Amino acid sequence: MSVNFTGVAPCLVAALLLQAPARAQTAATPDSSTPPQAHAGAYQRVSVHGRSLEGNLEGDSPDRMVSVYLPPGYATHPTRRFPVLYLLHGFTDSDSRWYGLRGPHFVNVPTAVDGAFKKGVKEMIVVTPDAFTKYWGSMYSNSVVVGDWESFVADDLVAYIDQHYRTLARRESRGLAGHSMGGYGTIRIAMRYPRVFSSIYAMSPCCLAPNSNQDLDAVARAARVQDLSELGDRDFMVKAVLGTAAAWSPNPARPPRYFDLPAVDGQVVPVVLQEWAANAPLVTVHQHVRDLKSLDAIAFDAGDQEQFGGILPSVQALHQVLDGYGIPHSTEIYPGDHVNRIGARLQSKVLPFFGAHLKF
């Protein structure tokens, strides 16, 4: 079987193909579920109201479920305060999958965190918001359709965690990391909020480079989706088109979707492609050199067998851009594909990175 991956948002294609199927709707009420296996720390899943997400035209609840993993020392040292790592999941995924609530997955955050602590990494709180939306992923972007996910993560979520947990409430003690769409969100948010987060790590970040080579057939299939209830049965390219459009080409004058597609009746719409390109970090990075230089530590990686979406070359391109500006960072191309080593690398690379760079 041959599949054309040269079209819309190829960065999302990798996530859609490789990650396990997600649920059909977003959780919007408190969930007392606990991971199915015992862990050294304590797991909580809480509902966090996002003022930044209120009134989103997509109709998603501004009350987002958030997974919080507290280290063992949180209970044994009741006066101690801890740094926080904000960890962002990928497109079609959810916090519940990453924390083991929905069965086996390519990563189990509590297991990886326990393993890192056991190896001597300093203890920190780990927080993951549920960014699964009606179009299967927020892109951690800011539009009237999906809401302002940048502000939700950097403002609403950070404020809630600082108010409800014993955190070290300062930028030097906050890290931001993510995988695929979450890696994209990490870079995007860090460039805009360097005064909130001090250190970042993007794992196989998607969507760094703009893409003008649209798969017109996929756009046409996306245009035929009449109701969100149909989306779960549609192919991954349709989800990619709609998810990208909701995040990057909003149009409040076009109900009921409130966004523009990159092609109409088989003809590319140049202004929409420009709007999408304006969301590519390799385009916007030049306006955020000072912001990136102000960060204490930057790291990103990619597998040498990344299957789709140009993730590997775009990571290499970002490395070259940061080098050109003299921005200190660490880049690693490791043996692996888009998902097969994420749990192990979270334990052996990401957590130790923040253990070394956050202030405790």
C-alpha positions in Angstrom: 0.0 0.0 0.0 1.4 3.4 -0.9 0.4 6.6 1.0 1.1 10.2 0.0 2.7 12.0 3.0 3.7 15.0 1.1 0.7 17.1 1.9 -0.7 19.1 4.8 1.1 19.4 8.1 3.4 16.3 7.6 4.7 16.9 11.1 1.3 15.8 12.3 1.3 12.7 10.1 4.0 11.1 12.2 2.1 11.6 15.3 -1.2 10.4 13.9 0.4 7.2 12.4 2.5 6.2 15.2 0.6 7.1 18.4 -2.2 4.8 19.6 -5.7 5.8 18.7 -7.2 8.4 21.0 -10.6 8.7 22.5 -13.4 10.4 20.8 -13.9 13.3 23.1 -12.2 15.4 25.7 -12.6 14.7 29.4 -14.1 17.7 31.1 -14.9 16.5 34.7 -12.7 15.6 37.6 -11.2 12.1 37.3 -10.1 10.2 40.4 -8.4 7.5 38.3 -5.0 6.2 39.4 -2.4 4.5 37.4 -3.0 0.7 37.2 0.4 -0.1 38.8 2.0 1.1 42.0 4.6 3.9 41.8 7.0 5.4 44.2 5.4 8.8 44.0 1.8 10.0 44.2 -0.4 10.5 41.1 -3.3 13.0 41.0 -5.6 14.0 38.1 -7.2 17.4 38.6 -9.4 19.8 36.7 -7.8 23.2 35.9 -10.0 26.0 34.7 -8.4 27.9 31.8 -9.5 31.6 31.5 -7.3 31.6 28.4 -9.5 28.9 26.8 -12.9 30.5 27.6 -15.1 31.2 24.7 -13.2 29.1 22.2 -15.3 28.6 19.0 -14.5 24.9 18.8 -16.6 24.5 21.9 -14.1 22.6 24.0 -14.4 23.0 27.8 -12.0 25.5 29.4 -11.8 23.1 32.3 -8.9 20.8 31.4 -7.9 17.6 33.0 -4.2 17.7 34.2 -2.0 14.8 35.4 0.3 15.6 38.3 3.0 13.3 39.5 4.4 14.1 42.9 7.8 12.6 43.9 8.2 10.4 46.9 9.8 13.2 48.9 6.7 15.3 48.6 5.0 13.1 51.2 8.0 12.3 53.4 9.2 16.0 53.6 6.0 18.0 54.1 7.7 21.4 54.2 10.0 20.9 51.2 9.3 22.7 47.9 10.0 21.2 44.5 10.8 22.4 40.9 8.2 21.6 38.3 8.6 20.0 34.9 5.6 20.8 32.5 5.5 17.9 30.0 3.4 18.2 26.9 2.0 15.2 24.9 1.5 14.9 21.2 -1.3 15.1 18.6 -4.1 12.6 19.0 -2.7 11.8 22.4 -3.7 12.7 26.0 -2.4 13.0 29.5 -4.4 9.9 30.5 -2.5 7.7 28.0 0.9 9.1 29.0 0.2 8.3 32.7 -1.0 4.8 32.1 -4.8 5.3 32.7 -5.8 3.8 29.3 -3.7 0.7 29.0 -0.2 0.1 27.5 1.3 3.1 25.6 4.7 3.9 24.1 5.5 6.0 27.3 4.4 5.7 30.9 5.4 8.9 32.7 5.3 7.7 36.3 7.5 4.6 35.4 10.0 6.8 33.6 10.1 9.4 36.4 10.5 6.7 39.1 13.4 5.2 37.1 15.1 8.6 36.8 14.8 9.2 40.5 16.1 5.8 41.3 19.2 6.6 39.1 19.8 9.7 41.3 18.0 12.5 39.4 16.8 15.1 41.9 13.1 15.0 42.6 10.7 17.3 40.9 6.9 17.5 40.2 5.8 16.5 36.7 2.7 18.1 35.2 0.9 17.2 31.9 -2.3 19.0 30.7 -4.8 17.2 28.5 -4.5 19.0 25.1 -6.8 16.6 23.2 -9.5 18.7 21.6 -12.4 18.2 19.3 -10.0 18.3 16.4 -7.7 15.9 18.1 -5.0 18.3 19.3 -4.6 22.0 20.3 -1.1 22.4 18.7 -0.5 24.4 21.9 -1.3 27.4 19.8 -3.4 30.6 20.1 -6.5 31.0 18.0 -10.1 31.9 18.6 -11.1 28.4 17.5 -9.0 26.3 19.9 -8.4 29.0 22.5 -5.1 30.5 23.8 -3.2 27.4 24.7 0.1 29.3 25.0 -1.4 31.4 27.9 -3.2 28.4 29.3 0.1 26.5 29.8 2.3 29.5 30.8 -0.2 31.4 32.9 -3.3 29.5 34.0 -1.7 26.1 34.5 1.5 27.5 36.2 -0.6 29.7 38.5 -2.8 26.7 39.5 0.1 24.4 40.2 1.9 27.1 42.2 -1.2 27.8 44.2 -2.1 24.2 45.0 1.3 22.4 45.4 4.5 23.1 47.2 6.5 24.4 44.2 9.5 26.6 43.9 7.5 29.3 42.2 10.2 30.9 40.1 11.3 30.6 36.5 14.7 29.0 37.5 12.7 26.1 38.9 10.3 25.6 36.0 11.1 23.4 33.0 9.1 22.8 29.8 9.3 19.6 27.6 7.2 17.7 25.2 7.1 15.2 22.4 6.1 15.7 18.7 3.2 18.2 18.9 4.3 18.7 22.5 7.9 19.3 21.3 6.6 21.9 18.9 4.6 23.5 21.8 7.6 23.5 24.0 9.6 25.6 21.5 6.7 27.8 20.6 5.7 28.6 24.2 9.3 29.0 25.4 10.0 31.7 22.7 7.0 33.7 24.0 7.4 33.0 27.7 11.1 33.0 28.6 10.3 34.7 31.9 8.1 31.7 33.0 10.3 28.8 32.0 14.1 28.6 32.3 15.0 25.3 30.6 13.4 23.4 27.7 13.7 20.0 26.0 11.8 19.2 22.8 11.6 15.5 21.9 11.2 14.9 18.1 9.4 18.2 17.7 7.0 18.4 14.8 6.0 21.2 12.6 9.2 23.3 12.8 9.3 24.1 9.1 6.6 25.6 6.8 5.1 23.3 4.2 3.6 24.6 0.9 3.2 21.3 -0.8 -0.4 20.6 0.0 -2.2 17.2 -0.5 -5.3 18.6 -2.3 -7.1 15.3 -2.0 -6.7 15.2 1.8 -7.9 18.8 2.0 -11.0 17.9 -0.1 -11.7 14.9 2.2 -11.4 17.2 5.2 -13.8 19.7 3.6 -16.5 16.9 3.3 -16.6 16.3 7.1 -19.9 17.7 8.1 -20.0 16.9 11.8 -17.3 16.4 14.4 -18.9 13.0 15.3 -17.6 11.8 12.0 -14.0 12.7 12.7 -13.1 9.6 14.7 -13.7 7.4 11.7 -11.8 9.6 9.2 -8.2 9.0 8.1 -5.3 10.6 9.8 -4.7 13.1 7.0 -8.2 14.5 7.4 -7.5 14.9 11.2 -4.2 16.6 10.4 -5.8 19.1 8.0 -8.6 20.0 10.3 -6.5 20.2 13.5 -3.9 22.4 11.8 -6.6 24.7 10.3 -8.3 25.1 13.6 -5.1 26.2 15.3 -3.4 28.2 12.5 -6.0 29.7 10.1 -9.0 30.7 12.3 -11.8 32.7 10.6 -14.6 33.7 13.0 -16.7 34.9 10.1 -17.0 31.3 8.7 -19.3 29.2 10.9 -19.7 26.5 11.9 -16.0 25.5 11.7 -14.6 29.1 12.1 -11.5 28.4 10.1 -10.2 28.4 6.6 -8.7 25.4 4.7 -5.5 25.7 2.6 -7.4 24.8 -0.6 -10.9 25.3 -2.0 -12.3 23.4 -4.9 -8.8 22.0 -5.7 -7.1 25.4 -5.7 -4.5 26.4 -3.1 -5.3 29.5 -1.0 -2.0 31.3 -0.7 -3.0 33.5 2.3 -3.8 30.4 4.3 -0.5 28.9 3.5 1.1 32.1 4.7 -0.9 31.9 8.0 0.4 28.3 8.5 4.0 29.3 7.7 3.7 32.1 10.3 3.3 29.4 13.0 6.5 27.5 12.0 9.3 28.1 14.5 12.0 28.0 11.8 10.2 31.1 10.4 9.6 32.9 13.7 12.8 32.0 15.5 14.6 35.0 14.1 12.2 37.3 16.1 13.0 35.5 19.3 16.8 35.3 19.5 17.0 37.4 22.6 14.2 35.3 24.2 16.0 32.0 23.5 19.4 33.4 24.6 17.7 34.3 28.0 16.9 30.6 28.6 19.2 28.7 31.0 19.3 25.5 28.9 17.9 24.3 25.6 17.9 20.7 24.2 16.1 18.9 21.4 16.5 15.6 19.7 15.1 13.3 17.0 15.5 9.7 16.0 17.6 8.8 13.0 14.7 6.7 11.8 11.9 9.2 12.1 9.4 7.9 9.7 7.5 10.9 8.4 7.1 14.6 8.3 10.6 16.0 7.9 11.2 16.0 11.7 14.9 15.0 11.4 15.9 17.6 8.8 14.0 20.3 10.6 15.7 19.5 13.9 19.0 19.7 12.1 18.0 23.0 10.5 17.0 24.4 14.0 20.4 23.4 15.3 22.1 25.3 12.5 20.0 28.4 13.1 20.7 28.5 16.8 24.4 27.8 16.1 24.4 30.8 13.7 23.0 33.1 16.4 25.4 31.7 19.1 22.5 30.4 21.2 23.8 27.6 23.5 21.9 24.4 23.1 22.2 20.6 22.9 21.1 18.6 19.9 21.1 14.8 19.7 20.2 12.5 16.8 19.8 9.0 18.4 19.1 5.5 17.0 15.3 5.2 17.0 12.1 6.2 15.4 9.3 8.6 16.4 8.0 6.7 19.4 10.0 3.6 20.1 12.4 5.1 22.6 10.5 7.9 24.2 9.9 6.3 27.6 13.6 5.3 27.9 14.8 8.7 26.8 12.4 10.5 29.2 14.1 8.5 32.0 17.7 8.7 30.8 17.9 12.0 29.0 15.0 14.4 29.7 14.7 14.0 33.5 18.5 14.2 34.1 18.6 17.3 31.9 16.2 19.1 34.1 17.8 17.6 37.2 21.0 19.3 36.1 19.6 22.7 35.0 16.6 23.5 37.3 17.2 25.2 40.6 16.3 23.0 43.6 
